């Protein structure tokens, strides 16, 4: 609630909603992505079952962080970092490519490298911005 929402509000007291919005704006999007990725890995450590592990989100977060750091991501390194089996990971990456979120790039000659498309990057930025209350 803000000052304009309630005339009875004591303006000498902090406004938690406003404070949260200010803090969220101050945290860079890359730091939020790293924090979400760490939460994903923590969840993955506790819930190993495929029903609880969201491999696509882990891949997308890794690719987003790589893009923020201007680093190329090789397919095998990406899958290894996210503990995704090669066959399942290749299928998952192909699905993300077909969805228009991921593209195979030529940044790493001799190896299949992947990165986010502009659509994939925009959706990840929006998701991370909407997740600001978690971080």
C-alpha positions as CSV (number, residue, x, y, z in Angstrom):
1,X,0.0,0.0,0.0
2,X,1.3,3.4,-0.8
3,X,0.6,6.8,0.7
4,X,-2.0,7.6,-1.9
5,X,-3.8,4.3,-1.3
6,X,-4.8,5.1,2.3
7,X,-5.3,8.6,3.8
8,X,-5.0,6.9,7.3
9,X,-1.5,5.5,6.7
10,X,1.2,6.8,9.0
11,X,3.7,8.3,6.6
12,X,6.4,8.1,9.3
13,X,6.4,4.3,8.9
14,X,8.2,2.6,6.1
15,X,6.2,1.4,3.1
16,X,7.3,-2.2,2.5
17,X,5.8,-2.3,-1.1
18,X,7.7,0.8,-2.1
19,X,10.9,-0.4,-0.4
20,X,10.6,-3.8,-2.3
21,X,10.2,-2.0,-5.6
22,X,13.2,0.2,-5.0
23,X,15.4,-2.8,-4.0
24,X,14.2,-4.8,-7.0
25,X,15.2,-2.0,-9.4
26,X,18.6,-1.7,-7.8
27,X,19.5,-5.4,-8.4
28,X,21.0,-5.9,-11.9
29,X,19.2,-8.4,-14.1
30,X,22.3,-10.6,-14.3
31,X,22.5,-10.8,-10.5
32,X,18.8,-11.8,-10.4
33,X,19.5,-14.5,-13.1
34,X,22.4,-15.9,-11.1
35,X,20.3,-16.0,-7.9
36,X,17.4,-17.8,-9.8
37,X,19.9,-20.2,-11.2
38,X,21.3,-20.9,-7.7
39,X,17.7,-21.5,-6.5
40,X,17.1,-23.8,-9.4
41,X,20.2,-25.8,-8.6
42,X,19.2,-26.0,-4.9
43,X,15.8,-27.3,-5.9
44,X,17.4,-29.8,-8.3
45,X,19.7,-31.1,-5.5
46,X,16.7,-31.8,-3.3
47,X,14.3,-33.1,-6.0
48,X,16.2,-35.3,-8.3
49,X,13.1,-36.8,-9.9
50,X,12.3,-35.6,-13.5
51,X,8.9,-34.6,-12.2
52,X,10.4,-31.9,-10.0
53,X,13.5,-30.9,-12.1
54,X,12.9,-28.3,-14.8
55,X,15.8,-28.8,-17.1
56,X,14.6,-26.3,-19.7
57,X,14.6,-23.5,-17.1
58,X,18.1,-24.4,-16.0
59,X,19.3,-24.3,-19.6
60,X,17.6,-21.0,-20.3
61,X,19.0,-19.5,-17.1
62,X,22.5,-20.7,-18.0
63,X,22.2,-19.3,-21.5
64,X,20.9,-16.0,-20.2
65,X,23.8,-15.6,-17.7
66,X,26.2,-16.6,-20.5
67,X,24.8,-13.9,-22.7
68,X,25.0,-11.3,-19.9
69,X,28.6,-12.2,-19.4
70,X,29.2,-12.2,-23.2
71,X,30.4,-15.8,-23.2
72,X,29.7,-18.5,-25.7
73,X,28.0,-21.7,-24.4
74,X,28.9,-25.0,-25.9
75,X,26.2,-27.6,-26.0
76,X,28.1,-30.3,-24.0
77,X,29.3,-27.8,-21.4
78,X,25.7,-26.4,-21.1
79,X,24.3,-29.9,-20.5
80,X,27.1,-30.9,-18.1
81,X,26.7,-27.7,-16.0
82,X,23.0,-28.4,-15.7
83,X,23.3,-32.2,-15.1
84,X,21.3,-33.1,-18.1
85,X,21.9,-36.3,-20.0
86,X,23.3,-35.8,-23.5
87,X,20.4,-37.5,-25.4
88,X,17.7,-35.8,-23.3
89,X,19.5,-32.5,-23.5
90,X,19.8,-32.6,-27.3
91,X,16.1,-33.3,-27.5
92,X,15.4,-30.5,-25.1
93,X,17.6,-28.0,-26.9
94,X,16.0,-29.0,-30.2
95,X,12.6,-28.2,-28.6
96,X,13.8,-24.8,-27.4
97,X,15.2,-24.1,-30.9
98,X,11.8,-25.0,-32.5
99,X,10.1,-22.7,-30.0
100,X,12.3,-19.9,-31.2
101,X,13.9,-19.3,-27.8
102,X,17.4,-20.8,-28.5
103,X,19.6,-20.8,-31.6
104,X,22.6,-22.8,-32.7
105,X,25.4,-20.3,-33.1
106,X,28.8,-20.4,-34.8
107,X,30.8,-18.7,-32.0
108,X,32.7,-21.9,-31.2
109,X,34.2,-23.4,-34.4
110,X,34.2,-27.2,-34.4
111,X,31.6,-27.5,-31.6
112,X,27.9,-27.0,-31.5
113,X,27.3,-23.8,-29.5
114,X,24.0,-22.4,-28.5
115,X,22.6,-19.1,-27.4
116,X,19.3,-17.3,-26.8
117,X,17.4,-15.7,-29.6
118,X,16.2,-12.1,-29.1
119,X,12.8,-13.6,-28.2
120,X,14.4,-16.0,-25.7
121,X,16.4,-13.2,-24.2
122,X,13.4,-10.9,-23.9
123,X,11.3,-13.6,-22.3
124,X,14.0,-14.4,-19.8
125,X,14.4,-10.7,-18.9
126,X,10.7,-10.4,-18.4
127,X,10.6,-13.6,-16.3
128,X,13.5,-12.4,-14.1
129,X,12.0,-9.0,-13.7
130,X,8.7,-10.6,-12.6
131,X,10.7,-12.8,-10.1
132,X,12.1,-9.8,-8.3
133,X,10.1,-10.5,-5.2
134,X,12.0,-13.8,-4.8
135,X,15.4,-12.2,-4.9
